[in-house]
Amino acid sequence: MDSPLCLIDDKHLPLYRILWVSDTPHFCGEEDCMCEGRYEVRLEADDSLWANREERDRLIDALNRWYGDMDAGGMGGGEF
């Protein structure tokens, strides 16, 4: 694992703060919605970031690598 951080928008996000990542883009139909077509990255403490598709895909890849590193003998990971 190169880094425990992933760049979303202009923020360097620690992977351990991520609870889940949406698989489909946001659509609420509100005229003034600023997140339309972006993917929600849910963080601890009821916080969210919004990523474009490329950022979301990089984030999922980074989480998979991080989990694999932990499964291979790092701290935690593996079994739930």
N, CA, C and O atoms as CSV, one atom per row, in Angstrom:
chain,resi,resn,atom,element,x,y,z
A,1,MET,N,N,0.848,-1.181,0.000
A,1,MET,CA,C,0.000,0.000,0.000
A,1,MET,C,C,0.885,1.231,0.000
A,1,MET,O,O,1.748,1.391,0.863
A,2,ASP,N,N,0.666,2.090,-0.963
A,2,ASP,CA,C,1.464,3.301,-1.081
A,2,ASP,C,C,1.123,4.329,-0.010
A,2,ASP,O,O,2.012,4.886,0.635
A,3,SER,N,N,-0.170,4.576,0.173
A,3,SER,CA,C,-0.586,5.608,1.114
A,3,SER,C,C,-1.951,5.251,1.696
A,3,SER,O,O,-2.775,4.649,1.007
A,4,PRO,N,N,-2.201,5.612,2.949
A,4,PRO,CA,C,-3.528,5.387,3.534
A,4,PRO,C,C,-4.501,6.512,3.178
A,4,PRO,O,O,-5.590,6.585,3.747
A,5,LEU,N,N,-4.126,7.385,2.248
A,5,LEU,CA,C,-4.943,8.527,1.850
A,5,LEU,C,C,-5.411,8.384,0.409
A,5,LEU,O,O,-4.731,7.773,-0.416
A,6,CYS,N,N,-6.570,8.947,0.114
A,6,CYS,CA,C,-7.093,8.982,-1.243
A,6,CYS,C,C,-7.590,10.402,-1.506
A,6,CYS,O,O,-8.205,11.017,-0.635
A,7,LEU,N,N,-7.327,10.920,-2.694
A,7,LEU,CA,C,-7.723,12.283,-3.042
A,7,LEU,C,C,-9.152,12.284,-3.591
A,7,LEU,O,O,-9.428,11.653,-4.611
A,8,ILE,N,N,-10.051,12.988,-2.915
A,8,ILE,CA,C,-11.428,13.187,-3.351
A,8,ILE,C,C,-11.645,14.687,-3.423
A,8,ILE,O,O,-11.507,15.394,-2.425
A,9,ASP,N,N,-11.989,15.168,-4.616
A,9,ASP,CA,C,-12.122,16.595,-4.874
A,9,ASP,C,C,-10.762,17.233,-4.568
A,9,ASP,O,O,-9.795,16.960,-5.279
A,10,ASP,N,N,-10.662,18.058,-3.549
A,10,ASP,CA,C,-9.367,18.644,-3.181
A,10,ASP,C,C,-8.962,18.216,-1.769
A,10,ASP,O,O,-8.179,18.895,-1.104
A,11,LYS,N,N,-9.509,17.072,-1.319
A,11,LYS,CA,C,-9.264,16.623,0.052
A,11,LYS,C,C,-8.525,15.286,0.071
A,11,LYS,O,O,-8.865,14.366,-0.673
A,12,HIS,N,N,-7.522,15.192,0.924
A,12,HIS,CA,C,-6.796,13.940,1.133
A,12,HIS,C,C,-7.509,13.204,2.263
A,12,HIS,O,O,-7.406,13.580,3.431
A,13,LEU,N,N,-8.227,12.159,1.896
A,13,LEU,CA,C,-9.111,11.451,2.816
A,13,LEU,C,C,-8.459,10.186,3.351
A,13,LEU,O,O,-8.038,9.339,2.563
A,14,PRO,N,N,-8.362,10.031,4.686
A,14,PRO,CA,C,-7.853,8.772,5.248
A,14,PRO,C,C,-8.858,7.646,4.987
A,14,PRO,O,O,-10.046,7.794,5.273
A,15,LEU,N,N,-8.387,6.535,4.452
A,15,LEU,CA,C,-9.260,5.417,4.098
A,15,LEU,C,C,-10.041,4.884,5.296
A,15,LEU,O,O,-11.170,4.419,5.137
A,16,TYR,N,N,-9.461,4.945,6.486
A,16,TYR,CA,C,-10.125,4.385,7.663
A,16,TYR,C,C,-11.369,5.168,8.072
A,16,TYR,O,O,-12.152,4.669,8.880
A,17,ARG,N,N,-11.581,6.367,7.549
A,17,ARG,CA,C,-12.772,7.162,7.885
A,17,ARG,C,C,-13.983,6.782,7.055
A,17,ARG,O,O,-15.094,7.210,7.371
A,18,ILE,N,N,-13.807,5.986,5.999
A,18,ILE,CA,C,-14.879,5.687,5.051
A,18,ILE,C,C,-15.751,4.545,5.556
A,18,ILE,O,O,-15.248,3.481,5.918
A,19,LEU,N,N,-17.067,4.774,5.578
A,19,LEU,CA,C,-18.019,3.742,5.971
A,19,LEU,C,C,-18.559,3.012,4.747
A,19,LEU,O,O,-18.661,1.785,4.754
A,20,TRP,N,N,-18.906,3.755,3.695
A,20,TRP,CA,C,-19.374,3.148,2.458
A,20,TRP,C,C,-19.245,4.134,1.308
A,20,TRP,O,O,-19.059,5.334,1.513
A,21,VAL,N,N,-19.348,3.596,0.073
A,21,VAL,CA,C,-19.262,4.385,-1.156
A,21,VAL,C,C,-20.447,3.981,-2.034
A,21,VAL,O,O,-20.691,2.793,-2.244
A,22,SER,N,N,-21.175,4.967,-2.542
A,22,SER,CA,C,-22.356,4.641,-3.355
A,22,SER,C,C,-21.948,4.038,-4.697
A,22,SER,O,O,-20.905,4.370,-5.260
A,23,ASP,N,N,-22.794,3.151,-5.184
A,23,ASP,CA,C,-22.550,2.480,-6.455
A,23,ASP,C,C,-23.235,3.205,-7.603
A,23,ASP,O,O,-22.841,3.047,-8.759
A,24,THR,N,N,-24.252,3.997,-7.297
A,24,THR,CA,C,-24.966,4.751,-8.322
A,24,THR,C,C,-24.871,6.241,-8.022
A,24,THR,O,O,-24.771,6.638,-6.861
A,25,PRO,N,N,-24.902,7.057,-9.057
A,25,PRO,CA,C,-24.817,8.504,-8.842
A,25,PRO,C,C,-26.065,9.056,-8.155
A,25,PRO,O,O,-27.161,8.511,-8.287
A,26,HIS,N,N,-25.874,10.131,-7.434
A,26,HIS,CA,C,-26.955,10.792,-6.701
A,26,HIS,C,C,-27.944,11.429,-7.672
A,26,HIS,O,O,-27.550,12.055,-8.656
A,27,PHE,N,N,-29.214,11.263,-7.387
A,27,PHE,CA,C,-30.274,11.947,-8.123
A,27,PHE,C,C,-31.422,12.190,-7.167
A,27,PHE,O,O,-32.039,11.243,-6.679
A,28,CYS,N,N,-31.714,13.456,-6.896
A,28,CYS,CA,C,-32.839,13.775,-6.009
A,28,CYS,C,C,-33.896,14.601,-6.727
A,28,CYS,O,O,-35.028,14.698,-6.251
A,29,GLY,N,N,-33.552,15.194,-7.856
A,29,GLY,CA,C,-34.513,15.966,-8.628
A,29,GLY,C,C,-34.677,17.409,-8.195
A,29,GLY,O,O,-35.424,18.163,-8.820
A,30,GLU,N,N,-33.988,17.803,-7.131
A,30,GLU,CA,C,-34.068,19.196,-6.670
A,30,GLU,C,C,-33.316,20.096,-7.660
A,30,GLU,O,O,-32.214,19.759,-8.092
A,31,GLU,N,N,-33.912,21.236,-8.015
A,31,GLU,CA,C,-33.306,22.144,-8.980
A,31,GLU,C,C,-31.960,22.696,-8.527
A,31,GLU,O,O,-31.063,22.896,-9.346
A,32,ASP,N,N,-31.816,22.942,-7.231
A,32,ASP,CA,C,-30.599,23.570,-6.719
A,32,ASP,C,C,-29.584,22.565,-6.155
A,32,ASP,O,O,-28.645,22.959,-5.464
A,33,CYS,N,N,-29.768,21.281,-6.443
A,33,CYS,CA,C,-28.855,20.249,-5.920
A,33,CYS,C,C,-27.477,20.379,-6.573
A,33,CYS,O,O,-27.360,20.422,-7.798
A,34,MET,N,N,-26.454,20.440,-5.749
A,34,MET,CA,C,-25.073,20.580,-6.227
A,34,MET,C,C,-24.376,19.218,-6.373
A,34,MET,O,O,-23.231,19.163,-6.821
A,35,CYS,N,N,-25.040,18.136,-6.006
A,35,CYS,CA,C,-24.418,16.805,-5.992
A,35,CYS,C,C,-24.968,15.882,-7.066
A,35,CYS,O,O,-24.582,14.715,-7.140
A,36,GLU,N,N,-25.852,16.386,-7.887
A,36,GLU,CA,C,-26.477,15.594,-8.933
A,36,GLU,C,C,-25.424,14.918,-9.807
A,36,GLU,O,O,-24.529,15.585,-10.326
A,37,GLY,N,N,-25.524,13.603,-9.972
A,37,GLY,CA,C,-24.603,12.863,-10.822
A,37,GLY,C,C,-23.284,12.493,-10.158
A,37,GLY,O,O,-22.431,11.878,-10.799
A,38,ARG,N,N,-23.097,12.847,-8.905
A,38,ARG,CA,C,-21.866,12.508,-8.187
A,38,ARG,C,C,-22.135,11.340,-7.243
A,38,ARG,O,O,-23.291,11.012,-6.973
A,39,TYR,N,N,-21.087,10.720,-6.748
A,39,TYR,CA,C,-21.189,9.535,-5.907
A,39,TYR,C,C,-20.896,9.909,-4.456
A,39,TYR,O,O,-19.909,10.583,-4.165
A,40,GLU,N,N,-21.764,9.465,-3.554
A,40,GLU,CA,C,-21.578,9.790,-2.140
A,40,GLU,C,C,-20.543,8.870,-1.510
A,40,GLU,O,O,-20.580,7.652,-1.682
A,41,VAL,N,N,-19.624,9.479,-0.782
A,41,VAL,CA,C,-18.644,8.750,0.023
A,41,VAL,C,C,-19.012,9.070,1.471
A,41,VAL,O,O,-18.785,10.182,1.950
A,42,ARG,N,N,-19.579,8.086,2.157
A,42,ARG,CA,C,-20.079,8.297,3.519
A,42,ARG,C,C,-18.943,8.109,4.519
A,42,ARG,O,O,-18.226,7.108,4.495
A,43,LEU,N,N,-18.801,9.091,5.390
A,43,LEU,CA,C,-17.757,9.077,6.406
A,43,LEU,C,C,-18.386,8.918,7.783
A,43,LEU,O,O,-19.599,9.039,7.953
A,44,GLU,N,N,-17.539,8.648,8.749
A,44,GLU,CA,C,-18.011,8.568,10.133
A,44,GLU,C,C,-18.595,9.914,10.557
A,44,GLU,O,O,-18.379,10.931,9.896
A,45,ALA,N,N,-19.319,9.911,11.638
A,45,ALA,CA,C,-19.900,11.127,12.241
A,45,ALA,C,C,-20.867,11.845,11.296
A,45,ALA,O,O,-20.887,13.075,11.244
A,46,ASP,N,N,-21.668,11.079,10.550
A,46,ASP,CA,C,-22.693,11.656,9.665
A,46,ASP,C,C,-22.144,12.683,8.683
A,46,ASP,O,O,-22.787,13.702,8.431
A,47,ASP,N,N,-20.986,12.432,8.137
A,47,ASP,CA,C,-20.334,13.309,7.179
A,47,ASP,C,C,-20.297,12.612,5.827
A,47,ASP,O,O,-20.276,11.382,5.767
A,48,SER,N,N,-20.289,13.376,4.749
A,48,SER,CA,C,-20.182,12.814,3.406
A,48,SER,C,C,-19.321,13.714,2.531
A,48,SER,O,O,-19.234,14.924,2.741
A,49,LEU,N,N,-18.691,13.093,1.551
A,49,LEU,CA,C,-18.020,13.795,0.462
A,49,LEU,C,C,-18.679,13.324,-0.823
A,49,LEU,O,O,-19.331,12.280,-0.850
A,50,TRP,N,N,-18.507,14.093,-1.883
A,50,TRP,CA,C,-19.088,13.735,-3.174
A,50,TRP,C,C,-17.968,13.603,-4.186
A,50,TRP,O,O,-17.141,14.504,-4.329
A,51,ALA,N,N,-17.941,12.483,-4.885
A,51,ALA,CA,C,-16.864,12.170,-5.818
A,51,ALA,C,C,-17.413,12.007,-7.227
A,51,ALA,O,O,-18.561,11.606,-7.418
A,52,ASN,N,N,-16.568,12.327,-8.221
A,52,ASN,CA,C,-16.958,11.989,-9.577
A,52,ASN,C,C,-16.653,10.503,-9.804
A,52,ASN,O,O,-16.120,9.842,-8.913
A,53,ARG,N,N,-16.978,9.983,-10.960
A,53,ARG,CA,C,-16.830,8.536,-11.198
A,53,ARG,C,C,-15.365,8.091,-11.098
A,53,ARG,O,O,-15.075,7.044,-10.519
A,54,GLU,N,N,-14.456,8.871,-11.649
A,54,GLU,CA,C,-13.029,8.518,-11.605
A,54,GLU,C,C,-12.520,8.474,-10.161
A,54,GLU,O,O,-11.814,7.542,-9.776
A,55,GLU,N,N,-12.882,9.478,-9.373
A,55,GLU,CA,C,-12.476,9.511,-7.961
A,55,GLU,C,C,-13.061,8.327,-7.207
A,55,GLU,O,O,-12.378,7.695,-6.402
A,56,ARG,N,N,-14.329,8.029,-7.472
A,56,ARG,CA,C,-14.980,6.901,-6.810
A,56,ARG,C,C,-14.273,5.585,-7.148
A,56,ARG,O,O,-14.035,4.764,-6.263
A,57,ASP,N,N,-13.940,5.385,-8.421
A,57,ASP,CA,C,-13.267,4.152,-8.839
A,57,ASP,C,C,-11.876,4.032,-8.219
A,57,ASP,O,O,-11.475,2.947,-7.797
A,58,ARG,N,N,-11.139,5.144,-8.163
A,58,ARG,CA,C,-9.817,5.133,-7.516
A,58,ARG,C,C,-9.944,4.817,-6.032
A,58,ARG,O,O,-9.126,4.086,-5.472
A,59,LEU,N,N,-10.971,5.370,-5.399
A,59,LEU,CA,C,-11.203,5.138,-3.977
A,59,LEU,C,C,-11.507,3.667,-3.711
A,59,LEU,O,O,-10.961,3.086,-2.773
A,60,ILE,N,N,-12.359,3.063,-4.512
A,60,ILE,CA,C,-12.693,1.650,-4.334
A,60,ILE,C,C,-11.457,0.784,-4.541
A,60,ILE,O,O,-11.241,-0.173,-3.797
A,61,ASP,N,N,-10.646,1.106,-5.540
A,61,ASP,CA,C,-9.387,0.374,-5.752
A,61,ASP,C,C,-8.465,0.505,-4.544
A,61,ASP,O,O,-7.870,-0.478,-4.102
A,62,ALA,N,N,-8.348,1.724,-4.009
A,62,ALA,CA,C,-7.490,1.957,-2.847
A,62,ALA,C,C,-7.997,1.193,-1.630
A,62,ALA,O,O,-7.197,0.639,-0.875
A,63,LEU,N,N,-9.318,1.153,-1.427
A,63,LEU,CA,C,-9.887,0.406,-0.306
A,63,LEU,C,C,-9.623,-1.093,-0.463
A,63,LEU,O,O,-9.295,-1.772,0.510
A,64,ASN,N,N,-9.764,-1.601,-1.676
A,64,ASN,CA,C,-9.488,-3.021,-1.918
A,64,ASN,C,C,-8.025,-3.362,-1.662
A,64,ASN,O,O,-7.726,-4.403,-1.078
A,65,ARG,N,N,-7.112,-2.494,-2.092
A,65,ARG,CA,C,-5.683,-2.725,-1.836
A,65,ARG,C,C,-5.392,-2.649,-0.343
A,65,ARG,O,O,-4.648,-3.471,0.191
A,66,TRP,N,N,-5.984,-1.654,0.336
A,66,TRP,CA,C,-5.777,-1.468,1.769
A,66,TRP,C,C,-6.290,-2.674,2.538
A,66,TRP,O,O,-5.611,-3.174,3.435
A,67,TYR,N,N,-7.470,-3.139,2.196
A,67,TYR,CA,C,-8.033,-4.306,2.856
A,67,TYR,C,C,-7.162,-5.534,2.602
A,67,TYR,O,O,-6.931,-6.331,3.511
A,68,GLY,N,N,-6.679,-5.687,1.371
A,68,GLY,CA,C,-5.801,-6.807,1.041
A,68,GLY,C,C,-4.516,-6.763,1.834
A,68,GLY,O,O,-4.025,-7.801,2.280
A,69,ASP,N,N,-3.958,-5.564,2.020
A,69,ASP,CA,C,-2.736,-5.404,2.822
A,69,ASP,C,C,-3.006,-5.797,4.266
A,69,ASP,O,O,-2.181,-6.456,4.898
A,70,MET,N,N,-4.156,-5.396,4.789
A,70,MET,CA,C,-4.498,-5.732,6.178
A,70,MET,C,C,-4.725,-7.235,6.296
A,70,MET,O,O,-4.346,-7.840,7.298
A,71,ASP,N,N,-5.337,-7.840,5.285
A,71,ASP,CA,C,-5.627,-9.268,5.296
A,71,ASP,C,C,-4.328,-10.083,5.242
A,71,ASP,O,O,-4.279,-11.216,5.721
A,72,ALA,N,N,-3.280,-9.497,4.657
A,72,ALA,CA,C,-2.008,-10.191,4.500
A,72,ALA,C,C,-1.124,-10.076,5.736
A,72,ALA,O,O,0.051,-10.437,5.675
A,73,GLY,N,N,-1.644,-9.593,6.841
A,73,GLY,CA,C,-0.854,-9.552,8.061
A,73,GLY,C,C,-0.732,-8.201,8.713
A,73,GLY,O,O,-0.033,-8.056,9.715
A,74,GLY,N,N,-1.408,-7.197,8.155
A,74,GLY,CA,C,-1.382,-5.884,8.769
A,74,GLY,C,C,-2.305,-5.849,9.971
A,74,GLY,O,O,-2.737,-6.893,10.460
A,75,MET,N,N,-2.605,-4.657,10.444
A,75,MET,CA,C,-3.478,-4.517,11.617
A,75,MET,C,C,-4.930,-4.728,11.206
A,75,MET,O,O,-5.407,-4.057,10.291
A,76,GLY,N,N,-5.624,-5.614,11.839
A,76,GLY,CA,C,-7.042,-5.830,11.603
A,76,GLY,C,C,-7.331,-6.472,10.269
A,76,GLY,O,O,-6.456,-7.107,9.680
A,77,GLY,N,N,-8.563,-6.314,9.780
A,77,GLY,CA,C,-8.959,-6.819,8.479
A,77,GLY,C,C,-9.175,-8.326,8.479
A,77,GLY,O,O,-8.951,-9.013,9.476
A,78,GLY,N,N,-9.617,-8.809,7.332
A,78,GLY,CA,C,-9.761,-10.240,7.160
A,78,GLY,C,C,-11.114,-10.759,7.560
A,78,GLY,O,O,-11.949,-11.005,6.690
A,79,GLU,N,N,-11.367,-10.935,8.824
A,79,GLU,CA,C,-12.622,-11.547,9.275
A,79,GLU,C,C,-13.532,-10.515,9.900
A,79,GLU,O,O,-13.080,-9.571,10.548
A,80,PHE,N,N,-14.828,-10.712,9.694
A,80,PHE,CA,C,-15.832,-9.822,10.284
A,80,PHE,C,C,-16.601,-10.576,11.322
A,80,PHE,O,O,-17.502,-10.018,11.949
